Amino acid sequence: MKNFFIPVLCIAAFWSCSSSKDVASNQPVTPSVPVPQISKSAPSYWQQHVDYKMEIDMDVNTYQYKGKQTLVYTNNSPDVLNRVYYHLYFNAFQPGSEMDVRSRTIADPDRRVKDRISKLKPNEIGYINVSSLKQNGVTINHETVGTVLEVDLAKPIQPGESVTFDMTFDAQVPVQIRRSGRNNNEGVALSMTQWYPKLAEYDFEGWHADPYIAREFHGVWGDFDVKLTIDKNYVVGGTGYLQNETKSGGNKKTLHYKAPNVHDFTWAADPDYIHDTAQVPNGPLLNFYYKRTLDKDKLENWKKMQPKTVELMQYFSEHVGKYPYKQYSVIQGGDGGMEYAMCTLITGNRSYGSLVGVTAHEMAHTWFQFLLASNEAKHEWMDEGFTSYISDLAMNDIMNEGKANPVSGAYRNYIYLAKSGKEQPLTTHADRYEYNQAYSISAYSKGAVFLAQLGYVIGEDNLKKTIKKYFTDFSFKHPKPLDIVRTAEKVSGLELDWYLIDFAQTTNTIDYGVKEVDDNTITLERIGVMPMPLDVTVNYTDGTSEDFYIPLQMMRGEKPTSATIIKDWAWAYPTYTFKASKSVKTIEIDPSGYMADIDKTNNKK
């Protein structure tokens, strides 16, 4: 998602959305979307459920809108809930907000934000004001605290109980600064993301009512039924399936959307949108919304990008899991690239390569975060990193980039950060990184290396099987870091807790070196703290070569390999000696480069 610049490597991100009809009948379609079979993969697992019904009346002249929301909330937890919380994300775009102050006090502020929020005028700020809230018809107390609405219930919600919350609210769309807003730099009128009062998630860890300071989101799975009334000249694209369009009072129309089994609802609108479509064979209808006012070459890029988007959808469906909805939309809007349910918003004034790249990344987020709905605030590397990994592979394949290691840039970025003294563990909350750069490299690059290097540890074929099983077992749920590791353990038969602990929960680094070579006797040394199994290639003086595999003892097994497997290396021993079959000319540790060794100068001798 998102668009971050890192001195070592520029990491881009991406986004999309729209409506769908049955081609033959021209009738709206609302296909069934799989409901998670929770009991099969984790008998004790549970997750909450929401059903939203909203009626929204947008004034495109004042950028203000009024809303009615009926929300049915089902408490599937074993706990009695005495309070609930809503996110009011637009409140971040006000002078003095946490987002504003953090941006003005962090050492390396996001260039899109900087001090811009502090300078917003009253008619430019964002806000969501909740005017009334009822629980099962009873008025209840609520207080707005920054970007969070704290709600005292009239009656506790019992395990298994469903309650109805009725809310009225009014809101103002902020000037485009971060993700959401009006009149972005490319002139898109409305980028409506995180625009409605959104119930916070509650899981076995408790409430996740995080303030909106800089990063991203976590939502409750459910169904959305949204009626949007807007100026009749505006073209709208976004989440969900268009049920019907009716005339409204004056110069307006009402669009009725339904979105089954998603955890967010997004839309964008502009009177100058072109709307193109492309059908993915045995897949969804793709929608493209972009402004007709773009320069001619940029319009051509949007046309050229569309068949590549079809290929990207096919690639991700094949290599991760089948896309379950009937539509997906790529929409010009926002401030870079950001993924949402069934759609992404991307800036459109791009070169062809950049346009395909940002679309690849944001579309990949449909799998890693929107279907595998990890908590982005706590485990940002699971969505950004895994997305970066699979989109790098997709770009290498679809754009014929010919890279031996498509994730090599991520390795370079990670090693730079690991040696910079600014790295923090991947357990760091996304808002609590001391530097934005450290967040970006950790989330995007180290997260990508986590998956790529996992393939080095368990074998590439096992990694491919792990990714598919992870999707099968955890799509439409909220997976945690342990879930990907346990999936890899089940596929490979290896013990991998050490990998999660060292690489994701500490800043321990990998550094192995060749200490000594004496004829055919080789001594290696572990310099870094983090353990790893080793691939080693030995070139003999007679011109032949041999590959060796040194298992890590604590893995309790070996990856599939054609190399000569020799004795295990127990981590606590700093050195390891073995004899090759002939006189050694040269030796190299990790010739593939898929191990994130921070000092490769000592890997050869």
Order of alpha helices (4+ residues) and beta strands (2+ residues): beta-beta-alpha-beta-beta-beta-alpha-beta-beta-beta-beta-beta-beta-beta-beta-beta-beta-beta-beta-beta-beta-beta-beta-beta-alpha-beta-beta-beta-alpha-alpha-alpha-alpha-alpha-alpha-alpha-alpha-beta-beta-beta-beta-beta-beta-beta
